[in-house]
Amino acid sequence: MDKVKILWVDDEIELLKPHIIFLQNKGYDVTTSNNGGDALDIMSKEVFDIVFLDEQMPGISGIETLERIKGKYPLVPVVMITKSEEENLMENAIGSNIADYLIKPVNPNQILLCLKKNLDNRKLVDEKSTMQYQQAFRQIGMNMSYINSFDEWANVYKELVNWELRLGSPNTSGMYEVFESQKIEANNLFSRFIEANYVNWLKINNPDRPLMNQVILQNVLFPLIQKNKSIFLIVVDNMRYDQWKVMERIIGDIYRTDKEYMASSILPTTTQYARNALFAGLMPSEIQKRYPKYWLNEEDEGTKNQYEDFFLGENLKRHGKSDIKFTYNKILNLQAGKKFVDTLPNLLNNELNVLVYNFVDMLSHARTEMEIIKELADDDAAYRSITETWFEHSALYEVFEYLASRHIDIVITTDHGSVKVEGPVKIVGDKATNTNLRYKVGKNLDYNKKEVMEIKHPEEIYLPKANLSSTYVFAKGTDFFAYPNNYNYYVSYYKNTFQHGGISMQEMIIPVAVLKAK
């Protein structure tokens, strides 16, 4: 069994040598630091099971060091060691999400007891998280009322995801229902923001345009490509930001996130549009115009994403990287994933290797069709949990392990996310109308304009149109489209399933991360 790794941070660390020797003799692996700055540097290179942290240190204080540790490594328990015996210290400790605290002078048995009981600290952390969210609830609400940029919305969404992860599942947190209400309110306001700004984003040379699918590769990936050095792009289809955060935790001992960007998926938030735009570096109507043989419209038969490798090659050429050796690989099932792992040694001679992993997309669709998956992924927390369990035992994790062993940099992203739909919105269309539950495109659509985002002129947002009167409509928040015919059956079948194609934070605000091997 691996040794428990302890980081002990104290400006008088030399005086604690007897304690450190005691722990080492008990089988613990102890690393020391005499200041907060060095401690943070050490944590960026090594993974620790627990941190002992002196409250009063010159330079970066213990409290400030704690905040920085929790910002980057929220799951690492921190034990504060202090000279103070003030009565409110435990309250402050709970408020700061500390696992425990000890008062100097500490003795070895206190330290051992602290190490053992820390494993049973989950309940206390849940209680602290609930109390802290109660304090943050009002501020988040106020912040949402004054947002006027995509970056601000991305920050709010990141904060909400952080609280969602800390609050746990609906069964363990009394505040979860309150949180869900705030998330619904946030999605309603976000939808209004998109309605007001999306068309303007796509105007030529608009400085307010956020990072979007069609410019992610040229803005983030291409500058990192070097001759005679390999880099991997991993695109996990339909991966939400919260799912990325749980995956990031799992690879945290082998990869660190060097940079993280928040991008906007284009509309519709589906693979056909968003992922083609990602690889082509172009919006859908631009792809259709430039490469008419390689773009399939809604009504066309055939796989809509079968030319991504071609689009990637053309994108590289347009950006002066035609001499780059690259591979494109798509994984659709477990067997293909295992085979891909075996090919990894042969790929390191290429400057760029692209891996598209479709698991999360398959999971979201499978949940609609399979009752057992519906039971396993009944809510967002369970959806993350099943993703986490899969990832821990997946061929994709083996890919990360191998690449980390060879110190290969990775850029990981997605094309769009998904949202659990709850509210049916009636719509009427003809036989040519597409089947997606979150957006519709057609020439004879009937709907309530107040319930949707309507695009009468698809060329304004660079979408192709089958005929002159084609209209796109997008569901907002947690709504989904339902036809009046057989309405009740349709609603009961699709309600509480995960869908994509429309407007929500979960679908549109997507992560782009640059990872460095530890």
ZAMARGU-4260 file (C-alpha; in steps of 0.2 Angstrom, whole numbers, plus 5000, padded with zeros to 4 digits):
<rodrens>
0) 5000/5000/5000 | 5007/5017/4996 | 5012/5028/5010 | 5001/5043/5015 | 5010/5059/5009
5) 5010/5074/5021 | 5015/5091/5017 | 5020/5101/5033 | 5021/5120/5031 | 5028/5130/5045
10) 5041/5144/5046 | 5049/5136/5061 | 5049/5119/5052 | 5067/5115/5059 | 5059/5114/5077
15) 5047/5101/5071 | 5060/5088/5066 | 5056/5076/5080 | 5038/5076/5075 | 5043/5073/5057
20) 5054/5059/5062 | 5041/5051/5072 | 5028/5051/5057 | 5042/5044/5046 | 5045/5030/5058
25) 5026/5027/5058 | 5027/5024/5039 | 5021/5042/5033 | 5030/5051/5019 | 5033/5069/5025
30) 5038/5084/5014 | 5042/5100/5023 | 5041/5119/5018 | 5045/5134/5028 | 5033/5146/5018
35) 5017/5147/5009 | 5024/5151/4992 | 5036/5136/4991 | 5022/5125/4998 | 5011/5130/4983
40) 5026/5126/4971 | 5028/5109/4979 | 5010/5105/4977 | 5010/5110/4959 | 5023/5096/4956
45) 5017/5082/4969 | 5001/5075/4975 | 4998/5075/4994 | 4985/5066/5005 | 4985/5080/5018
50) 4993/5097/5022 | 4998/5103/5040 | 4998/5122/5039 | 5004/5135/5051 | 4992/5149/5053
55) 5005/5163/5057 | 5019/5164/5044 | 5028/5179/5037 | 5025/5183/5019 | 5010/5173/5013
60) 5000/5170/5028 | 4993/5153/5033 | 4975/5159/5029 | 4980/5165/5012 | 4990/5149/5008
65) 4974/5140/5013 | 4963/5149/5001 | 4975/5146/4987 | 4977/5128/4991 | 4958/5126/4991
70) 4956/5136/4975 | 4967/5124/4966 | 4966/5108/4976 | 4948/5108/4984 | 4948/5090/4989
75) 4965/5090/4998 | 4961/5091/5017 | 4971/5105/5026 | 4974/5105/5045 | 4978/5122/5052
80) 4991/5123/5066 | 4989/5138/5077 | 4995/5146/5093 | 4978/5154/5096 | 4965/5147/5108
85) 4951/5159/5104 | 4934/5151/5105 | 4929/5157/5087 | 4943/5148/5079 | 4933/5132/5075
90) 4920/5142/5067 | 4932/5151/5056 | 4940/5134/5053 | 4923/5127/5047 | 4920/5143/5037
95) 4937/5141/5028 | 4933/5122/5024 | 4948/5116/5035 | 4948/5098/5039 | 4954/5101/5057
100) 4965/5112/5068 | 4978/5109/5081 | 4985/5121/5095 | 5003/5123/5097 | 5013/5114/5105
105) 5006/5099/5096 | 5011/5081/5102 | 5014/5066/5091 | 4998/5057/5097 | 4987/5072/5093
110) 4994/5072/5075 | 4991/5053/5073 | 4973/5055/5079 | 4971/5070/5067 | 4977/5059/5053
115) 4965/5045/5057 | 4949/5055/5060 | 4952/5065/5044 | 4945/5050/5034 | 4928/5052/5043
120) 4927/5071/5040 | 4915/5070/5025 | 4899/5074/5036 | 4908/5090/5043 | 4913/5096/5026
125) 4895/5094/5019 | 4888/5104/5034 | 4902/5118/5031 | 4897/5118/5012 | 4879/5120/5016
130) 4883/5135/5028 | 4895/5143/5016 | 4882/5142/5001 | 4869/5150/5012 | 4881/5165/5014
135) 4885/5165/4995 | 4867/5163/4988 | 4863/5181/4989 | 4879/5187/4982 | 4877/5175/4967
140) 4860/5182/4964 | 4865/5200/4964 | 4880/5196/4952 | 4868/5188/4940 | 4858/5204/4939
145) 4872/5214/4932 | 4881/5203/4920 | 4884/5210/4903 | 4898/5199/4895 | 4900/5180/4891
150) 4916/5180/4903 | 4905/5185/4917 | 4892/5172/4914 | 4906/5159/4912 | 4912/5164/4930
155) 4895/5163/4937 | 4893/5146/4929 | 4910/5140/4936 | 4905/5146/4953 | 4888/5137/4952
160) 4897/5121/4947 | 4909/5123/4961 | 4895/5124/4974 | 4886/5109/4965 | 4901/5098/4968
165) 4903/5104/4986 | 4885/5102/4990 | 4885/5084/4984 | 4869/5075/4979 | 4851/5079/4983
170) 4850/5066/4996 | 4865/5073/5006 | 4862/5092/5006 | 4847/5101/5013 | 4852/5116/5002
175) 4851/5106/4986 | 4833/5112/4982 | 4838/5130/4984 | 4853/5128/4973 | 4843/5120/4959
180) 4831/5135/4960 | 4845/5147/4958 | 4852/5137/4944 | 4835/5138/4935 | 4835/5157/4938
185) 4853/5158/4931 | 4848/5148/4915 | 4833/5159/4912 | 4844/5175/4913 | 4858/5167/4903
190) 4845/5163/4889 | 4840/5181/4889 | 4858/5186/4887 | 4861/5174/4873 | 4845/5181/4864
195) 4851/5199/4866 | 4869/5196/4861 | 4872/5180/4850 | 4868/5188/4833 | 4879/5202/4837
200) 4894/5191/4842 | 4894/5184/4824 | 4896/5201/4815 | 4913/5203/4807 | 4927/5208/4819
205) 4916/5210/4834 | 4928/5213/4849 | 4915/5207/4861 | 4914/5189/4853 | 4919/5176/4865
210) 4930/5161/4862 | 4919/5150/4851 | 4920/5133/4843 | 4926/5139/4826 | 4941/5148/4833
215) 4946/5136/4848 | 4959/5127/4838 | 4968/5142/4830 | 4968/5152/4846 | 4972/5138/4859
220) 4979/5123/4850 | 4989/5129/4835 | 5001/5140/4844 | 5006/5125/4855 | 5011/5114/4840
225) 5030/5112/4838 | 5040/5103/4825 | 5047/5087/4832 | 5037/5087/4847 | 5020/5078/4850
230) 5004/5086/4857 | 4987/5078/4859 | 4970/5086/4856 | 4956/5076/4865 | 4938/5080/4861
235) 4926/5072/4873 | 4909/5074/4864 | 4895/5081/4874 | 4906/5084/4889 | 4899/5097/4902
240) 4910/5108/4913 | 4905/5099/4928 | 4909/5082/4920 | 4926/5089/4916 | 4929/5095/4934
245) 4927/5077/4940 | 4938/5070/4927 | 4951/5083/4931 | 4951/5077/4949 | 4955/5059/4943
250) 4969/5064/4932 | 4976/5076/4945 | 4990/5065/4951 | 4997/5064/4933 | 4992/5080/4925
255) 4990/5098/4930 | 4979/5111/4922 | 4991/5124/4915 | 4978/5135/4907 | 4959/5134/4907
260) 4948/5144/4895 | 4929/5145/4895 | 4922/5145/4877 | 4904/5146/4870 | 4897/5133/4859
265) 4888/5139/4843 | 4870/5136/4840 | 4863/5123/4838 | 4873/5115/4852 | 4874/5098/4842
270) 4888/5088/4835 | 4883/5091/4817 | 4886/5110/4819 | 4897/5113/4834 | 4910/5099/4831
275) 4912/5102/4812 | 4914/5121/4816 | 4928/5116/4829 | 4938/5106/4816 | 4935/5116/4801
280) 4938/5133/4810 | 4923/5139/4801 | 4904/5142/4804 | 4892/5129/4797 | 4886/5140/4782
285) 4905/5144/4778 | 4909/5125/4778 | 4894/5122/4766 | 4899/5136/4754 | 4918/5132/4754
290) 4916/5113/4754 | 4899/5109/4747 | 4903/5090/4745 | 4907/5088/4763 | 4893/5096/4772
295) 4877/5087/4774 | 4861/5096/4779 | 4847/5090/4791 | 4837/5081/4777 | 4852/5073/4769
300) 4856/5054/4773 | 4872/5049/4781 | 4883/5053/4795 | 4885/5071/4798 | 4902/5071/4805
305) 4912/5060/4794 | 4924/5073/4786 | 4931/5080/4802 | 4949/5074/4798 | 4948/5083/4781
310) 4941/5099/4789 | 4956/5098/4802 | 4968/5096/4788 | 4961/5111/4778 | 4961/5121/4794
315) 4979/5118/4797 | 4984/5123/4779 | 4974/5140/4781 | 4985/5144/4796 | 5002/5140/4788
320) 5004/5122/4796 | 5002/5111/4781 | 5018/5103/4785 | 5012/5096/4802 | 5010/5078/4803
325) 4994/5073/4811 | 4982/5059/4815 | 4963/5059/4818 | 4955/5045/4828 | 4937/5043/4833
330) 4932/5031/4847 | 4914/5025/4847 | 4915/5009/4859 | 4926/5001/4872 | 4934/4989/4860
335) 4940/5003/4849 | 4947/5012/4864 | 4957/4997/4869 | 4964/4996/4852 | 4969/5014/4852
340) 4979/5012/4868 | 4989/4999/4859 | 4994/5011/4845 | 5000/5025/4856 | 5018/5022/4855
345) 5017/5023/4836 | 5009/5040/4837 | 5022/5050/4846 | 5031/5054/4830 | 5017/5065/4824
350) 5017/5083/4829 | 4998/5082/4832 | 4986/5068/4837 | 4968/5071/4838 | 4956/5059/4848
355) 4937/5061/4848 | 4929/5051/4862 | 4911/5049/4860 | 4907/5041/4877 | 4898/5055/4886
360) 4887/5058/4870 | 4882/5039/4870 | 4878/5040/4888 | 4866/5054/4886 | 4857/5046/4872
365) 4857/5029/4880 | 4849/5037/4896 | 4834/5041/4885 | 4833/5024/4878 | 4838/5012/4893
370) 4828/5011/4909 | 4843/5005/4919 | 4853/5020/4913 | 4838/5032/4918 | 4839/5025/4935
375) 4858/5026/4937 | 4858/5044/4930 | 4842/5051/4938 | 4849/5069/4941 | 4865/5079/4938
380) 4874/5072/4953 | 4871/5055/4947 | 4875/5059/4929 | 4892/5066/4935 | 4895/5050/4946
385) 4892/5038/4932 | 4904/5048/4921 | 4917/5048/4935 | 4915/5029/4937 | 4917/5026/4918
390) 4932/5037/4917 | 4941/5029/4931 | 4940/5012/4922 | 4940/5018/4904 | 4953/5016/4890
395) 4953/5035/4889 | 4961/5036/4907 | 4974/5023/4900 | 4978/5036/4887 | 4981/5049/4900
400) 4992/5038/4910 | 5003/5033/4895 | 5004/5051/4888 | 5009/5057/4906 | 5023/5044/4907
405) 5030/5051/4891 | 5027/5070/4896 | 5015/5074/4882 | 5005/5090/4883 | 4986/5088/4880
410) 4973/5100/4875 | 4956/5094/4880 | 4939/5101/4876 | 4922/5097/4869 | 4909/5103/4856
415) 4894/5106/4868 | 4886/5100/4884 | 4869/5094/4888 | 4855/5099/4900 | 4842/5089/4909
420) 4825/5094/4901 | 4809/5096/4911 | 4797/5108/4903 | 4788/5104/4887 | 4785/5118/4874
425) 4773/5114/4860 | 4778/5116/4842 | 4770/5110/4826 | 4781/5106/4810 | 4779/5097/4794
430) 4787/5080/4790 | 4803/5088/4785 | 4806/5096/4802 | 4821/5088/4811 | 4819/5077/4826
435) 4830/5086/4839 | 4821/5090/4855 | 4831/5107/4859 | 4830/5115/4842 | 4819/5114/4826
440) 4822/5120/4808 | 4809/5121/4795 | 4798/5132/4784 | 4781/5129/4792 | 4784/5129/4811
445) 4771/5135/4823 | 4776/5140/4840 | 4774/5153/4854 | 4787/5166/4850 | 4789/5170/4869
450) 4794/5152/4873 | 4809/5151/4861 | 4823/5160/4853 | 4818/5163/4835 | 4830/5165/4820
455) 4821/5170/4805 | 4836/5174/4795 | 4849/5159/4797 | 4862/5168/4788 | 4864/5180/4802
460) 4871/5167/4813 | 4880/5157/4799 | 4868/5143/4798 | 4863/5134/4781 | 4845/5134/4776
465) 4836/5122/4765 | 4825/5135/4757 | 4821/5153/4758 | 4809/5152/4772 | 4819/5141/4784
470) 4818/5146/4802 | 4828/5140/4817 | 4820/5140/4834 | 4829/5135/4850 | 4823/5129/4867
475) 4829/5139/4882 | 4834/5133/4900 | 4827/5116/4903 | 4813/5116/4890 | 4811/5104/4876
480) 4800/5103/4861 | 4784/5092/4860 | 4772/5089/4847 | 4753/5091/4851 | 4750/5074/4844
485) 4751/5061/4857 | 4758/5075/4868 | 4756/5066/4885 | 4766/5050/4880 | 4779/5061/4872
490) 4782/5072/4887 | 4782/5057/4900 | 4795/5048/4888 | 4807/5063/4887 | 4805/5073/4903
495) 4821/5072/4914 | 4832/5066/4900 | 4848/5074/4895 | 4847/5083/4878 | 4857/5096/4868
500) 4854/5108/4854 | 4847/5123/4863 | 4852/5137/4875 | 4858/5134/4893 | 4874/5136/4902
505) 4877/5117/4903 | 4876/5116/4884 | 4884/5132/4878 | 4898/5136/4891 | 4911/5123/4888
510) 4929/5120/4895 | 4945/5121/4885 | 4960/5115/4896 | 4979/5114/4892 | 4986/5100/4902
515) 5005/5097/4907 | 5011/5081/4914 | 5017/5081/4932
</rodrens>
